[in-house]
Amino acid sequence: MAGAIDIVCNLYTPETVANGQTGLDDDFKEQVRMPDYMRNGVTVEDYIGKMDKAGIERSLLIAVRAGDINKKGGFEIPYKDVYDVCQAHPDRFSGLAGIDCHRGMQGLYDLEEAVKEYGFVGAHLYPHWCELPPDHALYYPYYAKCCELDIPIMMQVGHNLVYSRSRRLPSVARPILLDQVAIDFPDLKLIGIHIGIPWTDEMISMCWKHENVYTAGDAYAPKYWPKEYVHYANSYGKHKVMFGTDWPVIDPERAVDEVNELGFRDDAKQMLMRDNAMRVFNLPE
C-alpha cells in the first residue's frame, strides 16, 4: 500500500501556539496527556518527520475558522498560512478551508478563492464553535457552494470537550442532524469526523442511509475506537470510513501503530488508510 492519508490535521506550530490560534489551553493538553515536548508547538519539519515514521504520505491541513472571531475565545488560521505550508510541501499537505457561517457573503468569496486560487481540496466546519447545529439555515449557502465547487465538507459531530476554560461550548452536532442536510444536498459529500462519540451508532446509521455521508476515525486513539465502529470500517462500511488523527490530539505514529493492531482485512485497511480519502477528496496520485 502507498502511504496513508490523514484527513484531519491541524497547524500546531510554535507560532500558532504563541499566537493563540489553536483553541487549546493547558488544562486540555493535560486532559489528553499531551507530552511536555509538544505543548509549545511542533515545527512543520518535525511533524513531517513524524509523518515519515508513521508512513503517512499526505495530511489534510485545516485553515481553522473557530466560529465568530469577534467573540471571546474565537480564533482562526488564515487560509494564506495553510496555503504557504502546502506550497512549501506540495507532496505532503493539502489545504482545507475553515467555515465561519457568521461571515456571510465574504465567507463564500473566501471559500471560492481557497479552492480556485489556493488549491484547497475541501471545507471544514466546527458547529460547536459556531454554536449552531449542522442543519441550521446559516450553513446552507456554504453547503451549496461546496456542491458548486465539487468539494467535500467535514465537520465535528458528537460531543465536544472543554478545549479552553475561557469559552465553554455546547455540543450541538449529534450525527443524526446530518440527516436533513444529506437529504437537501444529495450531491454534497458530508464527512462526520471525530467518530460521532458518544453517538457512534448514529454516525454509522447516517453513513448507511445516505450514499453521500462518510465518517473519519480521528481525535480518539484507535485502540479506543468503539467496537461497532471498527466492525463497520472492516465490513459493510469499508468504503465509508477514513483515517485521521486530529493532530496534535493524536500522534500519527501511535495512530498508525494502533490501527495495525485492530485486525483489519487487507482491503478494508487499504480503503480506511488511503483509497477512500483519495476518492472523496479527489487527491492526486
N, C-alpha and C positions, 0 to 999 in steps of 0.2 A: 504494500500500500504506500502511495506517496504520502507526503506529510499531512498531518491533521490540520483542520481549520478550527480556530477558536472564534466563535461568532460574538462573544461578549467580552470586551476588553476595554479597560479604562486607562486614560493617560495619567499615570500615577508617578510623576517625576518629582524631584526636589522642588522644582519651580511651581508645579501645580499645588503641592502641599503647602509651600510657603505662602502662596497667593490665596489660600482658602478656596481652591477650586475642586475639591474632592468631596465635600459634604460629610466627611468622616472625622469625628472628634476622637480624642484619646480613649474615652470610655468605650466607644465602639471597637476600636482597634484592640483593646484589651478583651472585649467580649468575644471577638473572633480569633483571639490568640495569635494576633499578628506578631511575627518575630521582631525583636527590637531593631535589627538592622534595616528593616523595611519601613519603619514608622515615619521617617522623614522623607520618604520617596525613593524610587529606584530609577536610575537613568535609562533612557531608551536603549542604549547599547547593552547595559547589563540585563535588561529584560529580554532583548534578542538572544543573549546568551542562555537565558532560561528556556526560551522557545527552542533553541537548538538542542539542548539537553533533553527536552521533552519530546522532540520530534514533531513540533508544531511548525508547519510551513508558513501559515498566514494567520494574522489576528485582525479581527474587525474592530477598529478603534473608534470609540464613541466621542463625538463632539457634544458633550452633555449640555442640555439645557434643563436645569432643575427648576422648572416652574417659573413663576413670576419673580424675576430678579430684583424687583422693587420691594419684595417682602424680606424681612429678616431671615437670614439663612439661605436665601436664594443664591445661585451661582451658575456659571456657565464656563465651558471650554470653547473659545471661539473656533468656528469652523476652520479659519485660516491656520490655527495652531495644529490641528489634526492634519490638515492638508500638507503642511510643511513636513511633518513626520512621514506621511505617506510618500511624498515626493523624494525624501531622502532615502527611503527604503521601499521602493515600489513593489518589490517581490515579497515583502514581509507584512505589509499593512494595507488595508483598505479602510476608507472612512465611512462612518455612519452619522447622519445629520440628526442632532437632537431637536425635538419638537417642544416648543412652548406655545400652547394654544392661545395664550393671552396676547400674543404679538400680532394677531390679525393678519392683514394682507402682507405686511412686511415679513412675517414668518413664512408665508407661502413663497414670496420672492426669494427669500434666503434659501429655502429648501430647493427650489429650482436651480439656483446658482450652484449650490453644493453638488448637485447631481451632474448638471450640464458643464460646469466650468471646472469643478474640483474632482470630478470622477467618483463621488461617493456612491456606494452600492446599496444603500438602504437608509431607512429612517429609524429613529429610536425615541421612545416615549416613556416617561415616568409619570403615570397617572397620579400617584400619591403626592408627588411634588406639585403637580397642578391642582391637587385636591378635588379632582373631578373624575367620575368613573369613565371607563373606556367608551361607553355608549353615549356620552354627553355630546350635545349638538356642536359645541365649540371645536371638537376634533374633526368633525365631518369634512370640512374643507381640506384638511390635511390628508385624510384618507383618500379623498377624491384626487388630490394632487399626486399622491403615491401611485394611484392607478394610472393616471395620465403619464407619469414618468416611468412606469413599469418597474417599480422597486418595492420590495417588501418593507413592512414596518414591524419592529419588535417592541414589546412593552413588558414591563414588570407586572406580573399577575400574582395573586396570592397576597399574603400579608407582607407588611414591610416592618423593619425593625426601627429602633431609635438610633438613627445614624449620627445625629447631633442633638445634644440636650438643649441646645438653643432654639431648636424648632422641631417639635414632635409632630409627626404627620399621621393622618388617619390611613387605614387600609381600605382603599376604595375600589380595588380592582380584583374581585373574585373572577376566576376564569369563565364562569357562566355568562359574564357580561360581554364576552366576545360573541355570543350567540347572535344578537341582533346586528352587530357590526358585520359579521360574516354574511348574514342574510342580505343586508343593504348593499354590501360591496363584494359580490361573489368573485370578482376578478382581483381582489386585493389579497396579497399574501400576508397573513397575520401570524406573528410568532409570539407566543406567550412564553417569556423567559422566566427563570427562577423556579421552574418546575410547577408553579402554582401552589406550593405548600402554604397552608395545610390542606388545600382543596385539590390535591393531585388528581383525584378521580374526576373532578370537574374538568380539569385540563385535558385529561385523556378523552373524556366524552366529547369535548369540543373538537378535538383532532379527529375523532372517529366520525362525528356527524358531518363536519364541513371539510371538503377537499382542499379548501384554501387556508386552513388553520394548521399551524405547526407548533412545536414546542422545543425548548432547549434545556438541557441539564446543566445549569450553571448556578453559581452562588452557594452551592452546597457540595461538600466533598462527595465524590461518587460512592464511597463506601457507606454513606448515609442516605443515598437515594432510596425512596420508598420502593419496596419490592414490586409493587404493581407497576411502577414507572419503568423499572428495569425489564420486567416481563413485556411490557408494551413495546419498548425500544428493541427488544430481542425477538419479537414475533410479528404480530399483525400490524404493529405501528412502526416498523423499522424504517419506513420511508418518510416518517413524520418527525423524527427526533434528531436534534443536532447537538453538538458538543460545544460547551463554553465554560469559562472559568469565572467570569466577573472579576478578573484580576483588578485589584490586589486582594480580593476576598479569598480566592483560592489560588494557590501556587500551581502553575502549569505542570511542573514535574510531578507533583503529588496527584493532580487530577488524572493525568495520563496513566500513571502507575496504578491508580485505583480502578480506573476503567478496565485495565488489563486483568484485574483480579475478579471481575464480575462474571466471567464465563460467557461472554457474548459469542454467538455464532460468527463465523468469519464474514458472511455477507452483511449481517446486521451491524457489526462493528465498522465495516467499511462505510456503510451509509451514515452511521452515527458520527464518525470522526471526520468524514470528508465529503462523501458524494452528495448528501442532502444539502449541505451548505453550498457546494459548488453549483448545484442546480437552482436552488431557491434564490441565491444572490447573483446568479449569472457571472461567477468569478472566472478569471482567465486561467487556463491550464498552465 
